[in-house]
């Protein structure tokens, strides 16, 4: 119940009224009033002209003051003052900041204000104070204001009711889509990207012709956002979602080119950056990441941008991979950014999330209203003029009577009254006759009036026809859109990479390079760049290939690429697959990572062979061999589905072990060697392909106490390399090995003696200038030119290629390839 209280102090005046009110209700009501004020009057654009109230008021104030494109520039301080005085009673900073943004070519796709002076930069520099800068309307702004004086829009009182302002602008241009908009209201946000004027106009015209067009149909015309800063939109999913639902994540990347510096270094030159990204902040972030060693491969960074355009130069190190550096920049910096499109705008004063089609349709509907109102206005004016001209014609036809009446009248009012009575004229017609100059009574002027009357009558018929035929209104909308294209249309700045992936796979951040993957007997794996090992002369002691635990030694070495698949084959006939880059990238002295962290190998099993698959193909086979001389051929693609948890690679019997696996073409020959120095050469066609989990067939016949020692693929005009336990080795021409059928004992390939030790492995060398890498069981590694290894016959013991300590033996050999000069690590 309300309680009235008054304290008149003897004057009888009531000071106030106290009414009980629930505080939660009062807070809710007041907050909603505030929220709606922010939504409608500040933060969100109108779907019709794409402007927020402050933007609209700035443009109207400049238009009203005559600051059109052809006029001279005027101080921004005067413009801000005019806006504050009549239309926008808020802070001067908000008005000036808005006007500055309307003039920035990197913020607006088609700027609506032409600025003179310092209006900021893409580095985030602020504009100069408004007392130093000048502005006027840009040409596109006049298309938003066109026909404003023809009663095309509703007018409302300003905040003080001292004058009026337009509630919306006529907007010939579909400004909401063309320039976009962003704003944060209470509980809602809008973020509409800018678009290319040509595409938006074409889409609007297409929608006028066919209102049943779908979003997909419109996307054939509107390819996507067209940011003023250019860039590249990655993928189409975000665009499709934004246009179809009003929400979408649009991935934008900067544009770059590769160049070479005068010093011979490769450079990444960034020429465009994503929309709304601060250039100086981007450069600072790159420098920070380089300093923190989170970005590798960058030698130097400089911002060489000038008035001719953007140019951020990233100079790379000699061994850097440009695409890898670029992918890291995309992942860790704003060079790749996400534009969260939220197509929210005011429709009849209510915030609504809109699709591409609904935005275009709302503007078409609005333009239909504007043109209809403009036509009615022009029709009224034409009818008024026709009415006056009809009176003038009557006067000219009765000129003597008119002169007589005017001369006989006491004053102008009496003359008008007498003319109206005698010639049956209206008040406006009689006024026009009385005001007519005597010079218009001439025959020439009479003809002009007659001609003007005919033109006005034709104009009236034309305008009435437009109002009677909605199709002609639509045709006028199309004509206006065509005119906008001719005046302001330009080429697209932003490229749409339709099929590009929006995700940056972690593998894309890994440099593509040749690496040496090693695995110890105790199960420690690592990868080291192949360039790490410096070539040495034959007989050298070698470099330490890795610090291994006591009683551990390097057992397997394979040369691969970081983008290869690695297949781990085990003694118990299982196979596991991982990507090469998943193996720890370690120094030469590092121990590596436990294999159990990479694959699910059983504790009592061990890896016996490594194979690198660069590309999966149906024309490739994996040829397997066991310690007891069994062999098997299986299509390589059967191993593609293998994961780190493993599958069966070969069925084994008894205590046999799977030891060697080679990648073949299906038309290769192989050499299968034994520990007692024998070998057999046969064609793989003798072995038919079988499944992954089969046992295979007999490859060779083993003599007493002998086991299989190695298997290699035969290459024409190559040399067979054999290495023994004590570091002896030799090269023998492959043609010295006759081809036999599988299953036999074969021929001698090395004279095995106590001095040489048993045969450890064989290799196939096509070019004697290649290098050989030998790994001992204690972890020593040596790279040596094979040109220094003697070429001898099959039954010799060879020469020393690696001097072994008494307690050390050769553990593994691997061909590395052509010689590569690199500096030895310290």
N, C-alpha and C positions, 0 to 999 in steps of 0.2 A: 504494500500500500504506500502510495506516495505521501510524502510529508512536505508541506510548504512552510518555509521559514522565511522571515524577512527581518532585516535589521535596517530600519530607515534612518536611524540616527536623528530622528526628529523631522526628517524631510518627507517621509511617507513613500520613499522610493524602494521598490523590491530589489534586493541585490541578487538573489539566486534561488534556484529550486533544487532540492536534493531528492533523487529518486533511487531507491534500492535497485541494484543490478548484479546478477551473478557474474563473478569475475571471469569464469571460463567462457561463458557466452559472450561477454564483452570482448575478451581477447580473440576469440574465434571470429567474431564479426569484424572486428577491426583489422585482423590479419588478412582476412579474405578480401576486404576492401582494398588493403594495401597491395595484396598479390594481384588482384585484377587490374589495379592501376598500373603496376609495373608491366604486366602482360600486354595490356591494350595500349598504354600510352608511352611506353619506353622501349621495351626489349625486342618485341616481335614485329616483323615487317607485315605489311598488308599484301595479300596475294595479288591485288589489282595493279599496284604500281611498284611493288617490291621495296618500299621505303618504310623506315621507322619514322615516327613523328618528328624527331629532331632533324633527320635528313630532309624530310619534306619541307620543314619550316625554313631551313637554311636555303634550300633551292628557291622557295617562293619569295623569301626576303630579297635574295639577290635579283630575282626576276622583277620584282616589284620596284626595286631601286635602279633598274635599267642596266644591271651588270651582265649583259648578254655577250656572246662571243665576239661581236664586232666592237664592243665598247672598250674603253680603256680599263686597265686593272685598277682596283681600288684596295685600300688597306684592309687587311683581314680584321683589324681592330674595329673598323666601322661596321663590317658585316656582322661580327659577333655582337656588337652593341645593338644593332638593329634587331637581330633575332631575340636577344634578351629583352629588349624594350617592348616588343610587340607580341612575341609568339611563344617564347620558351623561357619561363621564369626559373631557370636552374643555374648551375654553375657555368661560368664562362669557359672553364677548361673542357667540360664535356662538349660544348658547342664547337670550340676550336678543334679539338681532337677529331671530332666527327668530320668537320670540313677538311681537315688535313688528309684523312683517310680517303675521302671522296676524290682527292686530287692525286693520290699515289698510284702510279701505273703498275706497281708490283702488288698492290692490294686490290685494285679494281680492274676488271678485264676491260671495261670501257669507262674511263674516268669521267665523272660528271662535273668536276670543277677543274679549271685550268689555274695552276698556281704559278706564282713568280716569286722566287726567293728560295730559301732553304725549307723544304717540306719533308725533311727526314731522309732516311736511306734504308736499304734492305739490311744494313748492319744493325738496325734497331736504334739508330741515332734519332733523337727527337727533332721536331721541326723548330725553327727559330720562333721567338715570341711573336704574337700576332701584330705587334706594332712594327715589325720589320718585314712581314710578308704581305703579298698582294694576291688577289684572286678575282676571277670572273667565271661565269658559267662556261662549261665546255660544250661544243656542238651537240653531243648526244643528249645533254640535259634538256635542250630545247625541244626534243622529241617527247620528253615526259611532260613538258609544260604546254605543248601545242594545243590550241583551242581552249585554253583555260578560261578566256574571257567570253566564251560562247555558251555559258550556262551548261557546260558538259558535266560538271561535278557539283556536289552539294557544298555549301559554304557554312561555316560555323563561327560563332563568336570566339574571339581569343580569350585568354584567361581573365582579362579585365573587362571584357565586353566593350572595349573601346574601338575595336575594329573587327574585321572578319578574316578568316583564313580558309583555304580549301581543305576539306576533310580527306581528300585523296587527289592525286594528279591524274590527268587524262592518260598519260603513258602509252604512246604509240608503240614503244619498244617493250617486249616482255621482260622487264627489268629484273624481276625476281630470279629468273633463271639465268639471264645474261650476266648479271653482276653478282648474283648470289647474295647471301646474307648470313650473319652470325650474331647470336645474342643469347644471353643467359637471363631468363626470367625467374619467377619463383616457382620452383618445382618442375620446370621444363626448359629445354634448350633448343635452339635452332642452329643449324649449320648447313646451309645450302651452298653447294659449290657453284662457281661461275661456269658459263658455257659459251660456246661460239655462237655469235649472232646469226651467221648464215644458217647454221644447223637448226637453231631454235625457230627462226622465221620459216624455214622450209617445213619443219615439223608442224608448225601452226597452220600453214597453208594446206598441208596434207590432211590434217585433222578436220579442217573446214570442208574439204572435198569429201572426206570419208569419216564421219563421226564414229564409225564402228571400229576404227583402228585400235589394235591392242598395244600394250607396252612394248611387246616384242617387235611389232611393226614399226613403232616410233623409234626404236633403237637402231633400226636400219638407217635412220636419218641422223638422230642424235647419238653420236658414237660414244659420248661420255663427257665428263667435265673437261673444260678447256681453261686451265689455270693461266693467269697473266704471267707467271714465272716459268711456264713451260713444264718441263719434266716428262716423265714417262709413267703412265698408269699401268700397273702390273696386274694382269688377269681381268676377267670380266665379271666375276661373281659378285664383287662388291657393287659394281655399277648396276647390275641386274637387280640386286636386292634393293638398292636405293630407289631405283625408278619404279619398281613393282610394289614395294611396301612402304617407302618413305624412310627406311633405315638401311644403311649399308656401310661397310668398312672398305674404303677405297685406298689401296696401297699405291703410293707415289714415290718414284725414285728420281734422283737428279740425273741430268744428262751429262755424259762424259765422252771424251775422245782420248785415244792413246797417241802420244807423241814421243819423239826422241830428243833429248836435250843436246846442246852443243858438245857436252862432255861425253855423250854416248849413253847416258842413262835413260831408261824408259820412264815416261811420265804419264800419270793420269791427270788429265785436265778437266776439271768440272766446270761446265759452261752454264748449267741451269741447276737450281736446287728446288726441292719440293715447296709447294705453296705454304706460306706463313712460317717458313723456317728462317731463323735469324742467321745471316751468313757469318757474321763475326763469331757468334756462339758455336756454329758448326766448326769453323776453323780452330777455335780454342779447344773444343772437345777432341778433335783429331789430335792436336798437339798434346793434350793431356794423356790420351790413351797411348800415344807413342812413348811419352815419358814414363808411363807406368808399365811399359812393355806388354800392353794388351793388344797392340797393333804392331805386327812384325813386317819387315820388308820396306819400311819407309825411311828414306835417306834425308829428305828435306821437304819442307812445306812452306808455301808462300801464297799470299793473296795478291794477285796481279790485276784485280778488277779495276776498270776505269770507266769513263763515260761511254765507251764503245761497247761495254758489256762485261759480264762476269767471267772471271778466269782464276780459279783456284788450282794451283799447280802442286801436285804431289809427286815428288821425284822418288823413284824406287831404287833399292839396292840392286847390285848386279845379279844376285841370285834370287831375287824376289819373283814371285809369280803374280803378274798383274791382276788376273781374275780372282785369285785368292785374296789379295789385298782388297780388291773391290768388294768382294762378298763380306769381308770383315767390316768394311766401312758401312755396308748396308745393315749389318746386324747390330753394330755397336754405336752408330751415330744416326743423326737425323737425315743423312743422305737418303735413307729410305724411311718414310713417315706414313702414318695412317691418317687419312682424312675421314673422320666419322661423320658421314652424311646423315643429317636429321632434317627432313623436308617439312618443317613446321612453319605455318604462317597463319595470319588472321583471315578468316573467311566470315564476312558479315559480323565482325567484331569478336568472333570466337576462334580460339586456337585449334587448328586441325592439322593432322599429319597427312600430307598429300603425296600422291604418286606423280610421275612425270606427266601422264595424260591429264590428270585432274588439274595440275598447275596450268598446263596449256589451255585446257578448256575454260578454266576460270578467267584467264586473260582474254580469251576470245569472247566469252559472254560479256565481260566488262567492256570491251571495245565495242561490242554491239550496242550496249547501252549508251556509251559515249557518242558514237556516231549517230544514233537515233536522236539523242538530245541535241547534238550539234545541228542535225538536219532540221529539227523543229525550230531551233533558234534562227537558223538561216531562213527558213520558210516564213517565219513570222516577220523577220526583217524585210524579206522580199515582198511579202504581201503588203506590208506598210508602205514600202516604196512604190509598189504598183498603185496603191490607193492614192498616193500623192501625185504620181504621174497622170493618173486618170483625171484628177482635178486640174492639173496644168493643161492637159489636152482640152478640157472643156473651156478653160480660160482662153486658150489660143483660138479655139473655134468661135468664141464669142468675145473677141478682144474689144470691140467697140462698147459692148454692154459693160464689160469689166471696167473699162476706163471711165465710162459714165458714172457707174455706181461709186467708184472710188472717189471721183471728183466731187460727187454730190454729198458724200458722207462727211460728217463733222470731224470724225477722228478714225483711227485705225480699227478700234473695236466696232464702231458703227459700220465701217466698210465691210468687215468680216461678217457681221450679222446680215447685212443687206445682200452680200454675195450668197450666203447660205440659203436665204429665202428665195431669191430670184432664180438662181442657177441650180438649186437643190444640191448643195455641197455640204460636206461634213466640216466640222470645226477645223480639223487638221488641214483639209484641202484649202479652205478659205485662208487659213493662216499662211500656207505656202504661197498662195497667189498674191496675197498682200505683200509678203516678203520678197517676192520675185523681182529681180532687177529689170529695168526697162530694156536692157540689152538683150534679154532673152525673148523679147517679142519679135525679134527678127525671124525671117523665113528660115535661115540656117539653124538657129537655135530651136526652132519648131521641129525641124527634121531630126535633130539630135534627141529631143524629148521623145519623139515617136520611135526612134530606133532603140533608145534605152527602154522604153515601155515594152517593146517586143522582146528584148533580151530578158527583161524581168519576168515576163509572162512565161517564157520558155524555162527560165530558172525555176519558177514556181512549179511548173509541170514536172520538171526533173526531180525536184525535192519531194513532191507529193508521190511520185512514182517510187522513190526510194523508201519512203515510209510505208507504202502499200505493199512493198515486195521485200521480204527479209533476205532473199537471195542476193539482192543488189547491195544490201548492207554488208553481207559477207564478202561480196566482191570488192567493196571499198576497203574492208579490213585487209584483204589479200593485196590490194594495190599499195596500201600503206606499208605492209611488210616487205613487199618488193622494193619500195623506195628506200626503206631502212637498210636493206641489203646493199643497194647501190651506193648509199652514202657512207655507211660505216662497216660493211662486211669486210672481213679479212680472213686470212688463212688460219688454220688450226695451229696452236702453239704446243699443245700437249699431245704426245703420241700415246696411243692405246696399244699395249702389247697384249693382245687378246689371249694368247695361249701360254703366256709366261706364268710360271708358278709364283704364288705370293709368298710361299715359305722359303726360307733360306735353310736348306738342309745343312746340318753340321758338317756333313762330308764335303759340302761345297767350300767350306772354310779350310779344308786340308789341302796343302800344296800337292800337286801332282808331280811326283819325283820318284826316281829309282831309289830303292832302299834295299838294304841287306837285313833280312829277318833271320835271327839266330835263336836257337832253342837248346838249352843245356840238358844234360842227362837227368838232372834233378828237377827239371820242369820250370825253368825261368826263361821267359821269352822277351825279346826286345827287337826294335827296329832301329837301324842306323843308316843315314844317307850313304849311298854307295861311294860318294866322293870323299868320304871321311878317310878311306884307306889310301895312303900314298904308295905308288908303285916302288918296289925295291928290287935290287939285283938278286939274281939267283944265288941261293946259299945263305942269304941273310937270316938273322935270328928272328925277325918279324916283330910286329907290334902286338900289344896285348889287346885281344878282341873283346875282352870283358872280364871283370873281376868276378870270379865264381867262388862258390863256397868250397870248403875243403872237401876233397874227393869228388867234386863236381867237374864237369868239362862240357865244352860246346859239342853238341852232338849233330845238330842239323843247321844248315845254312841254305837260304834260298834268296835269289835276287828277284824282287817283285816291284810293283808300283804301289803307291799309297792308295790307289783306287781299285786295286785288284781284290779278288776273293781269295782267301787262303783256305786250303783244305788240309786238315790235320788227319793223317792216317795213322792208326795205332797198330801195335803188334798183335792185338787180339781181333783185328779185322774190323774196326769201327772207323768212322770218318766224321769229322766235325768241321763246320764252316763258320768263318768270321770274315770281316773286312780287314784289309791290311792295316788301315789307319787305326784300328782298335788296339793294335799291339802298341805297347809303350814306346814312344819316341824318346830314346835315351842316348846318353853319351857312349863313346866306345868303351869307357871304363866301367859303365854302370852294370849292375847285376841283372836288371830287368824286372819283369812282373811275373808272379807265379802263374803258371799255365792254368791252374784251377780257377783263376779269376777271369779267364777268357772262355774256356770250354768246360763242359761237365764230364771230364775224363775220370774214370774210376781209379782208385788209389793203386791198384795192382796192375795197371796198364801203362803203356808208355808210347809216345809218338815215335814212329819210325820213318815217316816220310812227310814232306811238305810239298804242296803243289800250288802254284799261283795261277788263277784263272782270270785273264784280263777281260774276256768277253765270252759269254755262253753261246754255243753253236751246236746244231745237230750234226755238223760234220766233224766234230771232235770226239775223241774217245780217251778214256783213262785206262791205261795198260798197267796192270798190277802184277807183282811178282813176290813170291815168298822165299823164306830162307831155305826151304826144302825143294825149291825149283819149280813150284807151281806158278802158272801164269793165267791171267784172265783179262778180257777186253770188254769194257762197258761204255755205253754212250755217256758222254760227259754231262748231258742235260739231266740224267737221272740223279745227279748229285746237287742240282741247283736248289732243290727243296730242303737240303740238309741245313740244320741250324746248329747253334752252339751246344744243344743237348745231344746231338749225334745220332747216326744211323749205322746199320750194318754196311760195310764196304766190300767184304769178301768172306765167304764161309770157309773156315779152316778145319783141318782134321788133326787129331793128335796134339802134339806140342809145336806144330808149325806156327810160324809168325809171318805176318804181312810186313815186307821190308821196303819195297820200292814201288812207286807209282809214277808213271810218265804220261804226259798229255800228247796224244798222237792224232794224225789226220785221217786214219783209216787206210792209208796207202803207204805206210812206213815200213822200214826194216829195223830190227832191233838187235843189239848185241847183249848177250846175257853172260856174265863172267862169274868165275868161282874163285874161292880163296886160294886154291892151289895153282892159279895161273892159267886156267883153261877158259875158253869162251866159245859160244856158238852164235852164229849170225843167221837170222831167219826173217821171213816176211810176216807181218802181222795178219795178212789175209789167211794164214794157216790157223788163226784163232778166230772163231766166229763170236760175234758179240753176244753176251749174256747179261742177265740182270745183275743188280747191285749185290744181292745176297747169295750169289752162286759161288761154287768152289773153284772152278777153272780147270785147266788141263796141265799136263806135264810140259815144262819148258826145256829142261835139260836133264841129263843123267849125271848124278854126282858120284865121284869116286869116294873111296873110304876116307872118313874124317873131314871131307870137304863140305863146304856150304856155299850157297850163292853169295857173291861179293858185290854185285852191282849190275845195273841194267841201263842201257843208253839207246837213244834213237839214232840210227845210222843216217849220216848226211853225206851226199855225194862230194867227192874230192876233198873230204875232210881228213882229219887225223884222229886216231884213237889215243886218248890220254889214259895212262894207267899210273896209279900211285900206290906205293906199298907202305906198310906200317912204319918203317924206319925213315921215311922221307924220300925214298927213291922214286923216280918217275921217268917217263919217256913218252915220245910221240911216235906213232906208227901209222903210215898211210892206210886208210880204211880199205883200199882195194887189195891190201895184203890179206884181208879176212874173207875167205870164200863163203858164199851163201850155202847153208845146209838147211835141212828140215829141223823143226823144233824137236826136242826130246833127245838129241844125241849128246856125246861127251864134248864135242867141239875140238878146237885147235888151241895150241899154246898162244898166250898173249903176253906173258911175263915169266921170266926165269926166276922162280921163287927159291930163295936161299935163306939161311939163318941171318945173313947180312942184310938182306932186303926186308925180311919179314913177310908175312902173308900179304896177299893182294887186298887192299882196302876198298878201292873204288875205281871206276872208269869214268871217262868223260869223252865228249865229242867236240873237237875243235875245228872250226871252219877256216879260221884265219890265224896263222901262227903269231901275228902281232897282237892278238888278244891277250888279256891278262888272266892269270890263274890266282884264285884265292884258296889257300889251304888253311884249315883250322885244326889245331892239335887238340888232344883230349884234355890238355891243361889250359886251354883258352888262348893260346898264341895264334895270331892270324898274320899271314904274309900275302901280299899281292906281288906277283912277279910277272914279267913279260914272258909269254910262252915262246917267244922267238929265241930265248936263251936256253930252252929245253931241247936236248938233242933228239933228232929224228932217227930212229933205229928200227931194226927188224923186230918181229914178234917175239923171238926167243932170247932176247937180251934182258939184262936186269936194269938198264937205264942209268941215270945220273942222280946225284943228290940235288933235290930242289928245295929242301928244307931240313936244316940240321936239327936233329931232335936231341933233347936231353935224355939221359939214361932212363929216367922214369916217365918219359913222355912218348907218345906215339901219335901218328896222324889219325885224326878222328873223322874228318869230312873234307871233301873238295867241292868247289863250286866255280863255274865259269862266270866271270863278271862282265865281259864284253870288251869293247875297244878302250884303249888307254885314255884316261882323263886326268889331266894335270891338276892336282889340288894340293893345297898346303896341308902339311901334317899338323894335327892338333897337338898342342903342347901338353 
